Amino acid sequence: NRIGGFLGIHSSNLDGPNTETHILRSFVSGNITGPGNQIGGLVGSVSGEAPGNDLVIQESYSVANITGNDLLGGLIGSLENGKIYDSYSLANINATTTATNVGGLIGSYDDNNNEIVNSYFAGRVLKSGVLATESAIVGGSESAISNLTTNGIYHYSQEIDYDDSNSTEFDTQNILSQLDTIWSIAEYSNFFSETWIVSDAQDSVTLPYLSWQEKPLPELIINP
């Protein structure tokens, strides 16, 4: 239990007052596997309710292969007190059961002061070997995550249509038909900033990648 590419567990109750922990401009690749729960690409478990002691993930991404039973997330397995800004997940997430707490960015979420802003998921979620049609962003029930603060959250898949009311699908048909104006359209304006880069070359377009990356990952390239 509690396995992550950077941290197995972060507990805000163990930090001093008003002490944020930051994971900035970082990434994880490779295999992250455990026999239990709370497994994430960057962090396995973010626990505690001490105000001002959030874990903050910013300008980071995961391309890990994540395998476990439940509470699995592309960035965080289980979240109680944290924030995600300008990050993305291309993780392949494989739950060995039909667990509900499996998500592209976060496996499970408890209602504290949490935020996801300008982030997206473009990987795969499998449950007992079957592609999941939900869980594009956050696992768990709709009622459990109804108070999560989100802004500019997207998902993308070439294989299935996600049924996820917590995020908006990147419309690739719109992308491919508007190469000259792509990403300046209002729908994707959250990614039109110094933080993100999007290629709109005529031979290929990309999903957003972070400006500190030297070039887009192959998985981000969408060929017309």
NORURGI-V381462 format. One record per residue. RES is the residue in one small letter. PHI is phi in radians with two decimals (NA if undefined). PSI is psi in whole degrees, 0 to 359 (none if undefined). Layout:
res->RES phi->PHI psi->PSI
res->RES phi->PHI psi->PSI
This chain:
res->n phi->NA psi->157
res->r phi->1.03 psi->68
res->i phi->-2.14 psi->133
res->g phi->-2.56 psi->158
res->g phi->-1.10 psi->327
res->f phi->-1.89 psi->310
res->l phi->-2.30 psi->138
res->g phi->-1.31 psi->315
res->i phi->-2.55 psi->140
res->h phi->-2.13 psi->124
res->s phi->-2.06 psi->118
res->s phi->-1.21 psi->340
res->n phi->-1.24 psi->344
res->l phi->-1.62 psi->346
res->d phi->-1.49 psi->166
res->g phi->-1.28 psi->175
res->p phi->-1.12 psi->136
res->n phi->0.92 psi->49
res->t phi->-2.04 psi->99
res->e phi->-1.39 psi->146
res->t phi->-1.91 psi->129
res->h phi->-2.01 psi->136
res->i phi->-1.96 psi->110
res->l phi->-2.17 psi->133
res->r phi->0.85 psi->57
res->s phi->-2.29 psi->161
res->f phi->-2.61 psi->160
res->v phi->-2.33 psi->137
res->s phi->-2.35 psi->175
res->g phi->1.70 psi->198
res->n phi->-1.89 psi->130
res->i phi->-2.16 psi->109
res->t phi->-2.33 psi->140
res->g phi->-2.63 psi->159
res->p phi->-1.43 psi->355
res->g phi->-2.15 psi->226
res->n phi->-2.12 psi->175
res->q phi->1.03 psi->66
res->i phi->-2.18 psi->127
res->g phi->-2.37 psi->158
res->g phi->-1.06 psi->317
res->l phi->-1.80 psi->314
res->v phi->-2.39 psi->136
res->g phi->-1.30 psi->308
res->s phi->-2.45 psi->132
res->v phi->-2.02 psi->108
res->s phi->-2.12 psi->171
res->g phi->1.70 psi->158
res->e phi->-2.25 psi->18
res->a phi->-1.18 psi->122
res->p phi->-1.12 psi->139
res->g phi->1.43 psi->0
res->n phi->-1.93 psi->39
res->d phi->-1.20 psi->156
res->l phi->-1.58 psi->130
res->v phi->-2.07 psi->120
res->i phi->-1.82 psi->125
res->q phi->-2.47 psi->134
res->e phi->0.88 psi->51
res->s phi->-2.36 psi->165
res->y phi->-2.67 psi->165
res->s phi->-2.31 psi->133
res->v phi->-2.16 psi->30
res->a phi->-1.37 psi->157
res->n phi->-1.71 psi->114
res->i phi->-1.99 psi->127
res->t phi->-2.31 psi->134
res->g phi->-3.09 psi->189
res->n phi->-1.50 psi->306
res->d phi->-2.72 psi->168
res->l phi->1.00 psi->57
res->l phi->-2.01 psi->133
res->g phi->-2.48 psi->149
res->g phi->-1.08 psi->326
res->l phi->-1.93 psi->313
res->i phi->-2.34 psi->134
res->g phi->-1.28 psi->309
res->s phi->-2.41 psi->125
res->l phi->-2.10 psi->127
res->e phi->-2.01 psi->327
res->n phi->-2.65 psi->88
res->g phi->-2.96 psi->176
res->k phi->-2.45 psi->146
res->i phi->-2.20 psi->122
res->y phi->-2.18 psi->137
res->d phi->0.83 psi->58
res->s phi->-2.44 psi->164
res->y phi->-2.60 psi->164
res->s phi->-2.32 psi->128
res->l phi->-1.94 psi->21
res->a phi->-1.13 psi->146
res->n phi->-1.70 psi->112
res->i phi->-1.92 psi->122
res->n phi->-2.13 psi->104
res->a phi->-1.51 psi->127
res->t phi->-1.33 psi->355
res->t phi->-2.16 psi->183
res->t phi->-1.63 psi->38
res->a phi->-1.03 psi->150
res->t phi->-1.61 psi->339
res->n phi->-1.60 psi->63
res->v phi->-2.36 psi->125
res->g phi->-2.53 psi->157
res->g phi->-1.10 psi->323
res->l phi->-1.85 psi->313
res->i phi->-2.30 psi->135
res->g phi->-1.30 psi->311
res->s phi->-2.49 psi->158
res->y phi->-2.48 psi->133
res->d phi->-1.89 psi->149
res->d phi->-1.35 psi->81
res->n phi->-2.07 psi->204
res->n phi->-1.51 psi->73
res->n phi->-1.93 psi->150
res->e phi->-2.48 psi->147
res->i phi->-2.26 psi->122
res->v phi->-2.32 psi->134
res->n phi->0.86 psi->57
res->s phi->-2.45 psi->162
res->y phi->-2.69 psi->166
res->f phi->-2.20 psi->132
res->a phi->-2.44 psi->36
res->g phi->-1.88 psi->216
res->r phi->-2.37 psi->141
res->v phi->-2.09 psi->122
res->l phi->-2.07 psi->141
res->k phi->-2.18 psi->115
res->s phi->0.93 psi->40
res->g phi->1.45 psi->2
res->v phi->-1.92 psi->133
res->l phi->-1.05 psi->128
res->a phi->-1.47 psi->140
res->t phi->-1.67 psi->354
res->e phi->-2.00 psi->196
res->s phi->1.14 psi->29
res->a phi->-1.14 psi->327
res->i phi->-2.10 psi->301
res->v phi->-2.25 psi->133
res->g phi->-1.36 psi->175
res->g phi->1.67 psi->180
res->s phi->-1.39 psi->160
res->e phi->-1.04 psi->320
res->s phi->-1.17 psi->329
res->a phi->-1.23 psi->336
res->i phi->-2.06 psi->15
res->s phi->-1.15 psi->336
res->n phi->-1.75 psi->8
res->l phi->-1.18 psi->131
res->t phi->-1.43 psi->119
res->t phi->-2.31 psi->153
res->n phi->-2.76 psi->122
res->g phi->1.22 psi->51
res->i phi->-1.91 psi->131
res->y phi->-2.34 psi->162
res->h phi->-2.43 psi->160
res->y phi->-2.62 psi->138
res->s phi->-2.67 psi->137
res->q phi->-1.55 psi->354
res->e phi->-1.81 psi->320
res->i phi->-2.45 psi->167
res->d phi->-1.77 psi->114
res->y phi->-1.28 psi->136
res->d phi->-1.72 psi->83
res->d phi->-2.40 psi->107
res->s phi->-1.34 psi->353
res->n phi->-1.56 psi->358
res->s phi->-2.59 psi->166
res->t phi->-1.92 psi->140
res->e phi->-1.36 psi->135
res->f phi->-1.15 psi->119
res->d phi->-1.48 psi->96
res->t phi->-1.21 psi->330
res->q phi->-1.11 psi->320
res->n phi->-1.15 psi->321
res->i phi->-1.04 psi->310
res->l phi->-1.26 psi->338
res->s phi->-1.62 psi->354
res->q phi->-2.31 psi->52
res->l phi->-1.05 psi->326
res->d phi->-1.27 psi->335
res->t phi->-2.06 psi->8
res->i phi->-0.99 psi->143
res->w phi->1.24 psi->351
res->s phi->-1.61 psi->348
res->i phi->-1.22 psi->150
res->a phi->-1.03 psi->327
res->e phi->-1.02 psi->329
res->y phi->-1.98 psi->20
res->s phi->-1.11 psi->338
res->n phi->-1.10 psi->337
res->f phi->-1.80 psi->10
res->f phi->-1.78 psi->79
res->s phi->-2.70 psi->178
res->e phi->-1.18 psi->342
res->t phi->-1.35 psi->328
res->w phi->-2.03 psi->154
res->i phi->-2.23 psi->140
res->v phi->-2.36 psi->127
res->s phi->-1.53 psi->134
res->d phi->-2.19 psi->35
res->a phi->-1.07 psi->153
res->q phi->-1.15 psi->334
res->d phi->-1.51 psi->346
res->s phi->-2.95 psi->153
res->v phi->-2.16 psi->164
res->t phi->-2.25 psi->155
res->l phi->-1.20 psi->162
res->p phi->-1.07 psi->141
res->y phi->-2.28 psi->163
res->l phi->-1.39 psi->143
res->s phi->-1.12 psi->338
res->w phi->-1.40 psi->349
res->q phi->-1.33 psi->142
res->e phi->-1.21 psi->327
res->k phi->-2.78 psi->163
res->p phi->-1.22 psi->148
res->l phi->-1.17 psi->149
res->p phi->-0.97 psi->327
res->e phi->-1.17 psi->343
res->l phi->-1.58 psi->351
res->i phi->-1.49 psi->129
res->i phi->-1.98 psi->114
res->n phi->-1.48 psi->134
res->p phi->-1.07 psi->none
